[in-house]
Amino acid sequence: MALIEPHCYSWRLFLSLNWPADIPAKAPNQNAAFGADGPVVWETWRNANNRAPDTAFPPDGTDPGEWLAPPAVSMVELPLSPEDALPLQQLERIRTMGGSNAAIPTFDVDSALFSINETRLNKETYEFIRENELYNLDGQKDLFESGAVDIVFPAMAKEIKAQWRKISETDKPRYHWATHTEPDGTVTIFGLTALHITTKDLPNWLWATFEHIDNKLPEDAGGRPGNEGWKLPSVDKFACPASPHDCEGIPENIGLQGTKWENYRLRGAQTDFIDSRGNITLLANSQPEQGFQMTSSCISCHARASVNGDGDRLEFFKPNGEGFVGPPDPAAFGDAATGNRSFTQLDFVWSFFRARPRQP
């Protein structure tokens, strides 16, 4: 289904991963109804943030422990910082543009802290990382030195990227929400605004992205503050069977109606670098890909998740801030046949960039 009906399969994933969670078991709560308040399944997975209590990448590079060892903690319960406010792709884009003459995106700490992002790994992804000591940079470099060309995850591997923003009490019925309590007792409500789902159902993974309908309009057209609006048309053949499949509705009779989740939309799904006519495929979420939606390709960007023996990474953005799209350039990875190998491809999982060196 991931290959033949990717949009239908994406919605099945959406329902399954957003089912209310049995938190200690990091599993679905079979006794809860879909749409109930509280953490959902993916929120119990291991966090890629180094400062999270349930991190997969401890800042000292040590073994993060058994899957069920630490408590499951929502990202928004952590102290907020500028690092948390921007998605990793935005931080990398700003860094890349810093050495060019292009206009660097403005980073306003005060306004950025109205949002927060997180990346989470399911059990199969996490255990593969732990088994191969990919949770620290030294382990990644050791695999490179061993001659590994590709690091291939198991078929059940999944990764989530989520973006949250501050909402009001009156917004809560329309959002999946969580709260953050400041040291002074101030409680802030965060609503889920964007959700990337990545699964290893296919050799090149399946990429699906969902957004809250409030993201559609840019700020200057009546949208919420900070909204860029949707630059690419939505494509959802399951909810919108009539061509061009951009009705931006939700599927009927799958349990969304009457719940907070009826306010979310599938923006598209990606299974390959090009379509059947040879056209480059694009996929963007207006929140984490703000500023480069028109040159955003999940599969192309993640294909550059690589490391060499010095721990250096491939660039994810061109100097002017555009993303790489289409199939990756083989020359970027060196020539393994001649021994002039430059990089080991880390099978598309970008959370590796949270890895730190192993400490004594």
C-alpha positions in Angstrom: 0.0 0.0 0.0 2.9 2.4 0.7 3.9 2.1 -3.0 0.6 1.7 -4.7 -1.7 3.9 -2.5 0.7 6.2 -0.6 -1.9 8.7 0.3 -4.3 6.2 1.8 -1.4 4.6 3.6 -0.3 7.9 4.9 -3.7 8.5 6.5 -3.6 5.0 8.0 -0.3 5.9 9.6 -1.7 9.2 10.8 -4.5 7.5 12.7 -2.3 4.8 14.1 0.5 7.1 15.3 -1.9 9.7 16.7 -3.8 7.1 18.7 -3.9 7.9 22.5 -0.9 6.3 24.2 -0.3 3.9 26.9 2.6 6.0 28.1 4.7 3.5 30.2 4.4 0.9 27.5 5.1 3.4 24.7 2.2 1.8 22.8 -1.4 2.5 21.8 -4.0 2.6 24.6 -6.5 0.1 23.4 -9.1 1.4 25.9 -9.0 5.0 24.7 -11.0 6.6 21.9 -9.3 8.2 18.9 -9.1 11.9 19.5 -9.0 11.8 23.3 -6.7 14.4 24.9 -3.3 13.5 26.2 0.0 12.2 24.6 -0.3 10.0 21.5 1.8 7.1 20.4 4.6 8.9 18.7 5.0 11.3 21.6 6.2 8.4 23.7 9.0 7.5 21.3 12.7 8.4 22.0 13.5 12.0 21.5 16.4 13.1 19.3 17.0 16.3 21.4 20.2 15.9 23.4 18.6 17.6 26.5 15.5 15.5 26.6 15.2 13.0 29.5 14.4 10.3 27.0 17.0 11.3 24.5 18.4 8.8 21.9 21.6 11.0 21.7 23.0 11.8 25.1 25.3 14.9 25.1 28.2 12.9 26.5 27.9 10.2 23.7 27.0 7.4 26.2 24.6 4.5 25.6 21.1 5.9 26.0 19.8 2.7 27.6 17.0 0.3 27.1 13.9 1.4 25.1 11.6 1.5 28.1 14.2 2.7 30.6 13.4 6.4 30.9 10.0 8.0 31.2 8.3 9.3 28.1 8.4 13.1 28.2 6.8 15.5 25.8 9.3 17.9 24.2 7.3 20.9 25.3 7.8 20.1 29.0 11.5 21.0 28.6 13.0 24.5 29.2 12.7 26.3 25.9 15.7 27.6 24.1 16.5 29.1 20.7 17.9 25.7 19.6 14.5 24.2 20.3 12.6 26.9 18.5 13.8 26.2 15.0 13.7 22.9 13.1 17.1 21.4 12.3 16.6 22.1 8.6 16.2 25.8 9.4 19.3 25.9 11.6 21.3 24.2 8.8 20.0 26.6 6.2 21.0 29.6 8.2 24.4 28.1 8.8 24.9 27.4 5.1 23.8 30.9 4.0 26.2 32.5 6.6 29.1 32.2 4.1 27.3 33.6 1.1 26.0 37.0 -0.1 22.4 35.8 0.1 20.0 37.3 2.6 20.1 35.2 5.8 16.7 34.5 7.3 16.0 36.6 10.4 16.2 34.7 13.6 14.3 36.6 16.3 14.5 34.7 19.6 11.4 36.3 21.1 9.2 35.4 18.2 10.8 32.0 17.6 10.0 30.9 21.1 6.3 31.0 20.1 7.1 27.6 18.5 9.0 24.5 19.3 10.0 21.4 17.3 10.9 17.8 18.1 12.1 14.7 16.3 11.2 11.2 17.7 12.3 7.7 16.8 10.3 4.5 17.1 11.6 1.3 18.8 13.0 -0.3 15.6 14.9 2.9 14.6 16.1 3.4 18.2 17.3 -0.1 18.7 19.1 -0.2 15.3 20.9 3.1 16.3 21.8 1.6 19.7 23.0 -1.7 18.4 25.3 -0.1 15.9 26.5 2.7 18.3 25.2 5.4 16.0 24.1 7.5 19.0 27.6 9.1 19.0 29.8 10.6 16.3 32.6 8.2 17.1 30.5 5.2 16.4 29.5 6.7 13.0 33.1 7.3 12.2 34.1 3.8 13.2 31.5 2.4 10.7 33.0 4.6 8.0 36.5 3.3 8.8 35.2 -0.3 8.7 34.3 0.2 5.0 30.6 0.5 5.3 29.0 2.2 2.3 25.4 2.3 3.4 23.7 1.9 6.8 20.4 0.2 6.1 17.6 0.4 8.7 15.0 -2.4 9.3 11.7 -2.3 7.5 9.7 -1.2 10.6 11.8 1.9 11.2 9.9 5.1 11.6 10.8 8.7 12.5 8.5 11.7 13.4 9.2 15.4 13.1 6.7 17.7 14.7 6.3 21.4 15.0 4.3 23.1 17.8 3.1 26.7 18.3 1.5 28.6 21.1 -2.2 28.6 21.0 -5.0 30.0 23.2 -7.4 28.2 25.4 -10.2 28.6 22.9 -8.0 26.9 20.2 -7.7 23.7 22.2 -10.7 21.8 20.7 -9.3 22.3 17.2 -5.7 21.2 18.0 -3.8 18.3 19.4 -2.2 20.2 22.3 0.2 19.9 25.3 1.2 22.4 28.0 4.5 23.8 29.2 4.9 25.2 32.7 7.5 27.9 33.3 9.5 28.0 36.6 7.2 30.9 37.8 4.1 28.7 37.3 3.0 30.2 34.0 1.3 27.6 31.8 1.7 27.9 28.0 -0.5 25.8 25.7 1.1 24.5 22.5 -0.8 23.1 19.5 0.5 20.7 17.0 0.9 22.6 13.7 3.0 20.3 11.5 3.8 16.6 11.4 6.3 14.7 9.1 6.0 10.9 9.1 8.9 8.9 7.7 8.7 5.1 7.4 11.0 2.4 6.0 8.2 0.6 4.3 10.0 1.2 1.0 13.8 1.0 0.2 13.9 4.8 -0.2 11.4 5.3 2.7 7.9 6.8 2.5 7.6 10.5 3.3 4.3 12.0 4.3 3.6 15.5 5.8 0.5 16.8 7.5 -0.4 20.4 8.5 -3.1 22.1 10.5 -5.5 23.9 8.3 -4.7 27.1 10.0 -1.3 27.1 8.3 -2.9 27.6 4.8 -3.1 31.3 4.7 0.0 33.6 5.1 0.0 36.1 7.8 -0.6 39.1 5.4 -3.7 37.4 4.1 -5.4 36.8 7.4 -3.4 33.8 8.6 -1.8 33.3 12.0 1.2 35.3 13.0 4.4 33.9 11.4 2.5 31.9 8.7 4.1 31.8 5.3 1.1 30.0 3.8 1.1 27.0 1.5 3.3 27.5 -1.6 2.9 24.1 -3.1 -0.5 22.6 -3.8 -1.7 19.7 -1.7 -1.9 16.3 -3.3 -4.1 13.7 -1.6 -5.6 11.1 -3.9 -7.4 9.4 -1.0 -9.3 12.4 0.3 -9.5 14.1 -3.1 -10.0 11.3 -5.7 -10.8 13.8 -8.5 -7.8 15.3 -10.4 -5.8 17.4 -9.6 -6.3 15.9 -6.0 -5.9 19.3 -4.2 -9.4 19.7 -2.6 -7.6 19.9 0.8 -10.3 17.9 2.5 -10.2 14.9 4.8 -11.1 11.3 4.0 -14.6 10.2 5.0 -15.5 7.3 7.3 -12.1 6.7 8.8 -12.8 8.3 12.2 -11.6 11.8 11.7 -14.9 13.6 11.7 -15.9 15.1 15.1 -12.4 14.9 16.5 -9.6 17.5 16.7 -7.8 15.6 14.0 -10.4 16.7 11.3 -8.5 20.0 11.3 -5.3 18.4 9.8 -4.6 17.9 6.1 -2.3 15.6 4.2 -0.1 17.9 2.1 1.4 15.1 0.1 3.4 11.9 0.1 6.7 11.1 -1.6 8.1 7.6 -2.6 10.8 8.5 -5.1 13.0 11.3 -6.4 11.1 11.5 -9.7 7.6 10.6 -10.9 6.7 8.2 -13.7 7.3 11.0 -16.3 10.7 11.9 -15.0 9.6 15.1 -13.3 11.4 15.9 -10.0 9.1 15.4 -7.0 8.7 18.1 -4.3 7.3 17.9 -0.8 7.2 20.6 1.8 5.5 21.6 5.0 5.1 25.3 5.4 6.3 25.2 9.0 9.7 23.4 9.1 10.3 24.2 5.4 9.4 27.9 5.6 11.4 30.0 3.2 12.3 27.2 0.8 9.0 25.3 0.1 9.5 25.6 -3.6 12.8 23.8 -3.5 11.9 21.3 -0.8 12.2 17.5 -1.3 12.2 15.3 1.8 13.7 12.4 0.0 16.5 14.5 -1.7 17.4 16.3 1.5 17.6 13.2 3.6 19.6 11.3 1.0 22.4 13.6 1.8 22.5 12.4 5.5 26.1 11.2 5.4 29.3 11.3 7.3 33.0 10.8 6.5 35.9 9.7 8.5 36.4 13.2 9.9 32.8 13.5 11.0 32.1 16.0 8.2 28.6 16.2 6.6 27.3 16.9 3.2 25.6 20.3 2.8 21.8 20.2 2.7 21.4 23.6 1.1 22.9 25.6 -1.7 24.6 28.8 -0.7 21.6 30.9 -1.6 19.3 28.8 0.7 17.7 26.6 -1.9 17.3 22.9 -1.1 18.6 20.1 -3.2 15.9 18.3 -5.2 15.9 15.3 -7.5 18.2 12.3 -7.3 21.5 12.8 -5.4 24.7 13.4 -7.3 26.8 10.2 -6.9 30.0 12.2 -7.0 29.0 13.8 -3.7 29.6 10.5 -2.0 33.0 9.7 -3.5 34.0 6.6 -5.4 34.0 3.5 -3.3 35.3 1.4 -6.2 38.6 3.3 -6.3 38.9 3.6 -2.6 38.4 7.4 -2.9 35.3 7.2 -0.7 34.2 10.4 1.0 31.0 9.6 2.8 28.9 6.8 4.3 25.2 7.3 3.6 23.2 7.0 6.8 20.0 5.8 5.1 18.2 9.1 5.2 17.8 9.5 9.0 18.6 13.1 9.7 18.3 12.7 13.5 21.9 11.5 13.4 23.0 15.1 13.4 22.1 15.3 17.1 25.0 12.8 17.8 27.8 14.1 19.9 31.4 12.7 20.3 31.9 9.9 22.8 33.2 11.2 26.1 35.9 9.4 28.2 
